[in-house]
């Protein structure tokens, strides 16, 4: 019998050991922009981040516009900052409003800024100053998720769409000098007629809410794909039409509510309702121009505020408040926080923001500054600044 010269000995299993995650230092300033009540991270999100070993600093009274208080944040583990200079020593600054001139002065070289950018008020000098400080900046508007959608933009559009009909319904009532029409009507009395111009996310949620309240809904858009998508998503046959001026003018004459929900990715929203069309509308009817953020799609629209939200022209009530979601700031803050908190956790899991950008294409899509280089082609064309392809920068890094 031959005795084998070896024996089967159990070997120790080798497991991958994940590198220790970097501890992030995140700060949330108090917003000073006009009518900005939102905050980018809720106390619940802060609690999760702190529990994962990260340091979060919140400026005093930063959450009061959304009824989140300093005690809520301190109990969640955040530090409350009373000195703005301390706040801007963080690795990552997260804001719910665009970066102001004063805040650019406080930014430190190499910091990461996550915030919206409002093209209508953005100045080339602001970009140049951030470039000189080698800032990496991610915009709310450009951030995509794994499904290819824009989660923050969609959430804000959903809020605006749902809010529009509640706002318009109020202004139809006698208390606000409206026509005294009940939005959904009752047995034997026809419902209010609602015209929606734009079949994007805002238009879809306006239509959903109007349908749920019992209104008669008609939707106009020149994008047939959007009209089909809205029809399929709602699941009920609606009146839909391309924007033919004569047809639209005729429908507006009998409308109780007209909603402007057109969007534009590159510039001003096109004006599709002329002053002449508005002058033919019924006295006491209501216009809500959600597109006012980009100039408005009604020729008679003028920017109003949450304090003085309406004005009358041709006896038609105009509601033209920009940033409608800020009027429902607690819901909006929770929606933004739901997107950003997992993103920050992923940043740590991936070993830093650079690695996150490398791995997630949706995050790359939202980067408009990378270590001082302008990586957004549209901004470079608009402001005549040097453009650098982010993919090339990352390829060199890799």
KOLTORKOL-348222 format. One record per residue (C-alpha): residue in one letter; z, x, y. Coordinates in nm, 2 decimals. Each point is the difference from the previous one (the first is absolute). Layout:
N
ATOM   type        z        x        y
ATOM      A        Z        X        Y
...
END
This chain:
398
ATOM   type        z        x        y
ATOM      X     0.00     0.00     0.00
ATOM      X    -0.10     0.14     0.34
ATOM      X     0.26    -0.03     0.27
ATOM      X    -0.15    -0.06     0.34
ATOM      X     0.08     0.26     0.26
ATOM      X     0.06    -0.25     0.27
ATOM      X     0.20    -0.31     0.06
ATOM      X    -0.05    -0.32     0.21
ATOM      X     0.24     0.04     0.29
ATOM      X     0.03    -0.27     0.27
ATOM      X    -0.13     0.13     0.34
ATOM      X     0.16    -0.09     0.33
ATOM      X    -0.21    -0.26     0.18
ATOM      X    -0.14     0.12     0.34
ATOM      X     0.01    -0.27     0.26
ATOM      X    -0.15     0.01     0.35
ATOM      X     0.27     0.04     0.26
ATOM      X    -0.10    -0.16     0.33
ATOM      X     0.05     0.22     0.30
ATOM      X     0.29    -0.09     0.22
ATOM      X    -0.12    -0.24     0.26
ATOM      X     0.02     0.11     0.36
ATOM      X     0.26    -0.18     0.21
ATOM      X    -0.18    -0.17     0.28
ATOM      X     0.14    -0.05     0.35
ATOM      X    -0.14    -0.33     0.15
ATOM      X     0.07    -0.14     0.34
ATOM      X    -0.07    -0.34     0.15
ATOM      X    -0.01    -0.03     0.38
ATOM      X     0.08    -0.31     0.20
ATOM      X    -0.33    -0.15     0.13
ATOM      X    -0.04    -0.03     0.37
ATOM      X    -0.36    -0.14    -0.01
ATOM      X    -0.05    -0.34     0.17
ATOM      X     0.10    -0.29    -0.23
ATOM      X     0.04     0.23    -0.31
ATOM      X     0.29    -0.14    -0.20
ATOM      X    -0.08     0.14    -0.35
ATOM      X     0.16     0.29    -0.17
ATOM      X    -0.18     0.20    -0.28
ATOM      X     0.28     0.02    -0.25
ATOM      X     0.26    -0.26    -0.08
ATOM      X     0.36     0.08    -0.09
ATOM      X    -0.08    -0.08    -0.36
ATOM      X    -0.28     0.25     0.00
ATOM      X     0.22     0.26     0.16
ATOM      X     0.26    -0.06    -0.27
ATOM      X    -0.26     0.08    -0.27
ATOM      X    -0.11     0.32     0.18
ATOM      X     0.36     0.12     0.06
ATOM      X     0.08    -0.07    -0.37
ATOM      X    -0.29     0.22    -0.10
ATOM      X     0.15     0.29     0.20
ATOM      X    -0.19    -0.03     0.33
ATOM      X     0.14     0.02     0.35
ATOM      X    -0.08    -0.29     0.23
ATOM      X     0.08    -0.01     0.37
ATOM      X    -0.04    -0.32     0.21
ATOM      X     0.02    -0.01     0.37
ATOM      X     0.27    -0.24     0.14
ATOM      X    -0.11    -0.36     0.03
ATOM      X    -0.34     0.08    -0.16
ATOM      X     0.01    -0.31    -0.22
ATOM      X     0.15    -0.25     0.23
ATOM      X    -0.34    -0.16     0.08
ATOM      X    -0.01    -0.10    -0.37
ATOM      X     0.37    -0.08    -0.02
ATOM      X     0.08     0.31    -0.20
ATOM      X     0.31     0.17     0.16
ATOM      X     0.14     0.35     0.01
ATOM      X     0.28    -0.11    -0.23
ATOM      X    -0.27    -0.11    -0.26
ATOM      X    -0.16     0.34     0.02
ATOM      X     0.32     0.20    -0.01
ATOM      X     0.12    -0.20    -0.30
ATOM      X    -0.33     0.08    -0.17
ATOM      X     0.07     0.37     0.05
ATOM      X    -0.21     0.08     0.31
ATOM      X     0.12     0.21     0.29
ATOM      X     0.00    -0.17     0.33
ATOM      X    -0.15     0.22     0.28
ATOM      X     0.11    -0.03     0.36
ATOM      X    -0.21     0.30     0.11
ATOM      X    -0.38    -0.03    -0.03
ATOM      X    -0.04     0.38    -0.02
ATOM      X     0.20     0.00    -0.32
ATOM      X    -0.21    -0.28    -0.13
ATOM      X    -0.32     0.20     0.05
ATOM      X     0.12     0.30    -0.21
ATOM      X    -0.09    -0.20    -0.32
ATOM      X    -0.28     0.10    -0.24
ATOM      X    -0.15    -0.35     0.02
ATOM      X     0.00    -0.25     0.29
ATOM      X    -0.07    -0.36    -0.09
ATOM      X    -0.08    -0.25     0.27
ATOM      X    -0.12    -0.36     0.02
ATOM      X    -0.18     0.06     0.33
ATOM      X    -0.24     0.27     0.11
ATOM      X     0.14     0.33     0.11
ATOM      X     0.05     0.00     0.38
ATOM      X    -0.05     0.29     0.25
ATOM      X     0.38     0.05     0.02
ATOM      X     0.03     0.02    -0.38
ATOM      X    -0.29     0.25    -0.03
ATOM      X     0.21     0.23     0.23
ATOM      X     0.29    -0.02    -0.25
ATOM      X    -0.21     0.06    -0.31
ATOM      X     0.06     0.34    -0.17
ATOM      X    -0.29     0.22    -0.14
ATOM      X    -0.10    -0.09    -0.35
ATOM      X     0.17    -0.34    -0.02
ATOM      X    -0.14    -0.30    -0.19
ATOM      X    -0.04    -0.33     0.20
ATOM      X    -0.06    -0.34    -0.17
ATOM      X    -0.08    -0.27     0.25
ATOM      X    -0.28    -0.24     0.12
ATOM      X    -0.27     0.11     0.24
ATOM      X    -0.13    -0.26     0.25
ATOM      X    -0.35     0.11     0.09
ATOM      X     0.00    -0.21     0.32
ATOM      X     0.28     0.21     0.15
ATOM      X    -0.04     0.34    -0.18
ATOM      X    -0.10     0.28     0.24
ATOM      X    -0.18     0.33    -0.10
ATOM      X     0.28     0.20     0.18
ATOM      X     0.25    -0.14    -0.24
ATOM      X    -0.20     0.11    -0.30
ATOM      X    -0.05     0.34     0.15
ATOM      X     0.37     0.05     0.06
ATOM      X     0.08    -0.10    -0.36
ATOM      X    -0.27     0.23    -0.12
ATOM      X     0.15     0.29     0.19
ATOM      X     0.33    -0.06    -0.18
ATOM      X    -0.17     0.00    -0.34
ATOM      X     0.12    -0.35    -0.07
ATOM      X    -0.10    -0.18    -0.32
ATOM      X    -0.04    -0.37     0.07
ATOM      X    -0.05    -0.30    -0.22
ATOM      X    -0.11    -0.34     0.15
ATOM      X     0.12    -0.34    -0.12
ATOM      X    -0.36    -0.13     0.05
ATOM      X    -0.16     0.26    -0.22
ATOM      X     0.25     0.01    -0.29
ATOM      X    -0.15    -0.13    -0.32
ATOM      X     0.17    -0.09    -0.33
ATOM      X    -0.12     0.07    -0.35
ATOM      X    -0.20    -0.32     0.00
ATOM      X    -0.20     0.12     0.31
ATOM      X     0.16    -0.26     0.24
ATOM      X     0.19     0.07     0.32
ATOM      X     0.35    -0.13    -0.09
ATOM      X     0.16     0.02     0.35
ATOM      X    -0.30    -0.15     0.18
ATOM      X    -0.02    -0.27    -0.26
ATOM      X     0.37    -0.09     0.02
ATOM      X    -0.02    -0.02     0.38
ATOM      X    -0.31    -0.21    -0.03
ATOM      X     0.17    -0.24    -0.24
ATOM      X     0.29    -0.04     0.24
ATOM      X    -0.23    -0.06     0.29
ATOM      X    -0.20    -0.25    -0.20
ATOM      X     0.30    -0.20    -0.11
ATOM      X     0.16     0.01     0.34
ATOM      X    -0.31    -0.13     0.19
ATOM      X     0.02    -0.35    -0.13
ATOM      X     0.37    -0.03     0.07
ATOM      X    -0.06     0.12     0.35
ATOM      X    -0.30    -0.23     0.06
ATOM      X     0.18    -0.30    -0.15
ATOM      X     0.28     0.05     0.26
ATOM      X    -0.24     0.01     0.29
ATOM      X    -0.17    -0.32    -0.11
ATOM      X     0.33    -0.19     0.05
ATOM      X     0.10    -0.17     0.32
ATOM      X     0.30     0.24     0.05
ATOM      X    -0.25     0.27     0.08
ATOM      X    -0.24    -0.23     0.20
ATOM      X    -0.24    -0.02    -0.29
ATOM      X    -0.20    -0.30    -0.12
ATOM      X     0.29    -0.15    -0.20
ATOM      X    -0.19     0.04    -0.32
ATOM      X     0.17     0.05    -0.34
ATOM      X    -0.17     0.28    -0.18
ATOM      X    -0.03    -0.17    -0.34
ATOM      X    -0.03    -0.36     0.11
ATOM      X     0.15    -0.29    -0.20
ATOM      X    -0.13    -0.29    -0.20
ATOM      X    -0.26    -0.18     0.21
ATOM      X    -0.01     0.27     0.26
ATOM      X    -0.25     0.29    -0.04
ATOM      X     0.14     0.36     0.00
ATOM      X    -0.07     0.26     0.27
ATOM      X    -0.33     0.18    -0.01
ATOM      X     0.03     0.38    -0.03
ATOM      X    -0.29     0.25     0.06
ATOM      X     0.05     0.35    -0.13
ATOM      X    -0.23     0.27     0.12
ATOM      X     0.02     0.29    -0.25
ATOM      X     0.04    -0.01    -0.37
ATOM      X     0.20     0.33    -0.06
ATOM      X     0.36     0.01    -0.11
ATOM      X     0.13    -0.16     0.32
ATOM      X    -0.25    -0.28    -0.02
ATOM      X     0.08    -0.05    -0.37
ATOM      X     0.37    -0.04     0.07
ATOM      X    -0.06    -0.22     0.30
ATOM      X    -0.22    -0.22    -0.22
ATOM      X     0.27    -0.01    -0.28
ATOM      X     0.27    -0.10     0.24
ATOM      X    -0.21    -0.26     0.17
ATOM      X    -0.10    -0.15    -0.33
ATOM      X     0.36     0.00    -0.12
ATOM      X     0.10    -0.19     0.32
ATOM      X    -0.27    -0.25    -0.06
ATOM      X    -0.25     0.10     0.28
ATOM      X    -0.38    -0.04    -0.01
ATOM      X    -0.13     0.36    -0.02
ATOM      X    -0.34     0.15     0.08
ATOM      X    -0.06     0.38    -0.02
ATOM      X    -0.28     0.20     0.17
ATOM      X    -0.10     0.36    -0.07
ATOM      X    -0.33     0.19    -0.01
ATOM      X     0.12     0.19    -0.31
ATOM      X    -0.11    -0.21    -0.30
ATOM      X     0.21     0.21    -0.24
ATOM      X     0.31    -0.07     0.19
ATOM      X    -0.07    -0.37     0.01
ATOM      X    -0.06    -0.01    -0.38
ATOM      X     0.32     0.21    -0.05
ATOM      X     0.21    -0.24     0.22
ATOM      X    -0.15    -0.30    -0.19
ATOM      X     0.09     0.15    -0.34
ATOM      X     0.34     0.12     0.10
ATOM      X     0.11    -0.33     0.15
ATOM      X    -0.15    -0.19    -0.30
ATOM      X    -0.09    -0.31     0.21
ATOM      X    -0.34    -0.09     0.13
ATOM      X     0.01     0.06     0.38
ATOM      X    -0.26    -0.05     0.28
ATOM      X    -0.14     0.35     0.05
ATOM      X    -0.28     0.12     0.23
ATOM      X    -0.16     0.30     0.15
ATOM      X     0.06     0.04     0.37
ATOM      X    -0.29    -0.20     0.15
ATOM      X     0.08    -0.05     0.37
ATOM      X    -0.13    -0.36     0.01
ATOM      X     0.19    -0.11    -0.31
ATOM      X     0.32     0.18     0.11
ATOM      X    -0.02    -0.15     0.35
ATOM      X    -0.04    -0.35    -0.15
ATOM      X     0.30     0.05    -0.24
ATOM      X     0.22     0.14     0.28
ATOM      X    -0.05    -0.32     0.21
ATOM      X     0.20    -0.20    -0.25
ATOM      X     0.24     0.27    -0.10
ATOM      X     0.38    -0.03     0.05
ATOM      X     0.06     0.37    -0.08
ATOM      X    -0.24     0.29     0.01
ATOM      X     0.11     0.33    -0.15
ATOM      X    -0.17     0.34     0.08
ATOM      X     0.05     0.22    -0.31
ATOM      X    -0.30     0.23     0.02
ATOM      X     0.07     0.37    -0.06
ATOM      X    -0.18     0.32     0.10
ATOM      X     0.07     0.34    -0.16
ATOM      X    -0.18     0.21     0.27
ATOM      X     0.05    -0.16     0.33
ATOM      X     0.03    -0.32     0.20
ATOM      X    -0.02    -0.33    -0.18
ATOM      X    -0.33    -0.19     0.08
ATOM      X     0.03    -0.30     0.23
ATOM      X    -0.14    -0.29    -0.19
ATOM      X     0.15    -0.29     0.20
ATOM      X    -0.13    -0.02     0.36
ATOM      X     0.18    -0.14     0.30
ATOM      X    -0.25    -0.29    -0.01
ATOM      X     0.10    -0.09    -0.35
ATOM      X     0.37     0.01     0.09
ATOM      X    -0.06    -0.23     0.30
ATOM      X    -0.14    -0.26    -0.23
ATOM      X     0.31    -0.01    -0.22
ATOM      X     0.24    -0.29     0.02
ATOM      X     0.28     0.02     0.25
ATOM      X     0.33     0.10    -0.16
ATOM      X    -0.17     0.17    -0.30
ATOM      X     0.14     0.35    -0.10
ATOM      X    -0.17     0.33    -0.03
ATOM      X     0.18     0.28    -0.19
ATOM      X    -0.19     0.33     0.04
ATOM      X     0.14     0.23    -0.26
ATOM      X    -0.29     0.24     0.08
ATOM      X     0.15     0.07     0.34
ATOM      X     0.13     0.33    -0.14
ATOM      X    -0.36     0.12     0.01
ATOM      X    -0.11    -0.19     0.32
ATOM      X    -0.02    -0.35    -0.13
ATOM      X    -0.29    -0.21    -0.13
ATOM      X     0.03    -0.28     0.26
ATOM      X    -0.15     0.08     0.34
ATOM      X     0.29    -0.17     0.18
ATOM      X     0.28     0.19    -0.18
ATOM      X     0.24     0.21     0.20
ATOM      X     0.29     0.20    -0.15
ATOM      X     0.34    -0.18     0.01
ATOM      X     0.35     0.09    -0.11
ATOM      X     0.27    -0.14    -0.23
ATOM      X     0.20    -0.09     0.32
ATOM      X    -0.30    -0.18     0.16
ATOM      X    -0.23    -0.07    -0.30
ATOM      X    -0.24    -0.26     0.14
ATOM      X    -0.22    -0.10     0.29
ATOM      X    -0.24    -0.28     0.07
ATOM      X    -0.37     0.02     0.08
ATOM      X    -0.22    -0.31     0.01
ATOM      X     0.32    -0.18    -0.11
ATOM      X    -0.02     0.19    -0.34
ATOM      X     0.32     0.18    -0.10
ATOM      X    -0.06     0.37    -0.07
ATOM      X     0.24     0.20    -0.22
ATOM      X    -0.10     0.37     0.03
ATOM      X     0.30     0.20    -0.11
ATOM      X    -0.09     0.34    -0.15
ATOM      X     0.20     0.12    -0.30
ATOM      X     0.10    -0.34    -0.13
ATOM      X     0.19     0.15    -0.30
ATOM      X     0.25     0.16     0.24
ATOM      X     0.11    -0.35     0.08
ATOM      X     0.10    -0.03    -0.36
ATOM      X     0.14     0.35    -0.01
ATOM      X     0.25    -0.03    -0.29
ATOM      X    -0.27    -0.12    -0.24
ATOM      X    -0.24     0.26     0.14
ATOM      X     0.25     0.28    -0.03
ATOM      X     0.07    -0.08    -0.36
ATOM      X    -0.37    -0.01    -0.08
ATOM      X    -0.06     0.35     0.16
ATOM      X     0.31     0.14    -0.17
ATOM      X    -0.12    -0.12    -0.34
ATOM      X    -0.31     0.22     0.04
ATOM      X     0.16     0.31     0.16
ATOM      X     0.32     0.03    -0.21
ATOM      X    -0.19     0.06    -0.33
ATOM      X    -0.24     0.23     0.18
ATOM      X     0.29     0.22     0.12
ATOM      X     0.14     0.01    -0.35
ATOM      X    -0.34     0.11    -0.14
ATOM      X    -0.01     0.27     0.27
ATOM      X     0.32     0.15    -0.15
ATOM      X    -0.11    -0.05    -0.36
ATOM      X    -0.33     0.18     0.07
ATOM      X     0.19     0.30     0.16
ATOM      X    -0.09    -0.07     0.36
ATOM      X    -0.24    -0.19     0.23
ATOM      X    -0.28     0.26    -0.05
ATOM      X     0.00    -0.07    -0.38
ATOM      X     0.01    -0.38     0.06
ATOM      X    -0.31     0.03     0.21
ATOM      X    -0.17     0.21    -0.26
ATOM      X     0.08    -0.25    -0.28
ATOM      X    -0.05    -0.34     0.18
ATOM      X    -0.34    -0.08     0.15
ATOM      X     0.14    -0.31     0.17
ATOM      X     0.25     0.22     0.20
ATOM      X    -0.28     0.24     0.09
ATOM      X    -0.20    -0.29     0.14
ATOM      X     0.28    -0.07     0.25
ATOM      X     0.04     0.36     0.12
ATOM      X    -0.15     0.05     0.34
ATOM      X     0.17     0.33     0.08
ATOM      X     0.07     0.27    -0.26
ATOM      X     0.20     0.30     0.13
ATOM      X    -0.16    -0.03     0.34
ATOM      X    -0.36    -0.06    -0.12
ATOM      X    -0.16    -0.34     0.09
ATOM      X    -0.12    -0.14    -0.33
ATOM      X    -0.11    -0.35     0.11
ATOM      X    -0.38     0.00     0.07
ATOM      X     0.01    -0.32     0.22
ATOM      X     0.27     0.14     0.23
ATOM      X    -0.19     0.33     0.03
ATOM      X    -0.31    -0.19     0.11
ATOM      X     0.18    -0.23     0.23
ATOM      X     0.19     0.28     0.18
ATOM      X    -0.25     0.28    -0.04
ATOM      X     0.25     0.22    -0.19
ATOM      X    -0.06     0.24    -0.28
ATOM      X    -0.01    -0.16    -0.34
ATOM      X     0.11     0.17    -0.32
ATOM      X    -0.05    -0.15    -0.35
ATOM      X     0.33    -0.05    -0.17
ATOM      X    -0.15     0.05    -0.34
ATOM      X    -0.12     0.35     0.10
ATOM      X     0.34     0.09     0.13
ATOM      X     0.17    -0.11    -0.32
ATOM      X    -0.27     0.18    -0.21
ATOM      X     0.08     0.33     0.19
ATOM      X     0.37    -0.07    -0.06
ATOM      X    -0.06    -0.06    -0.36
END
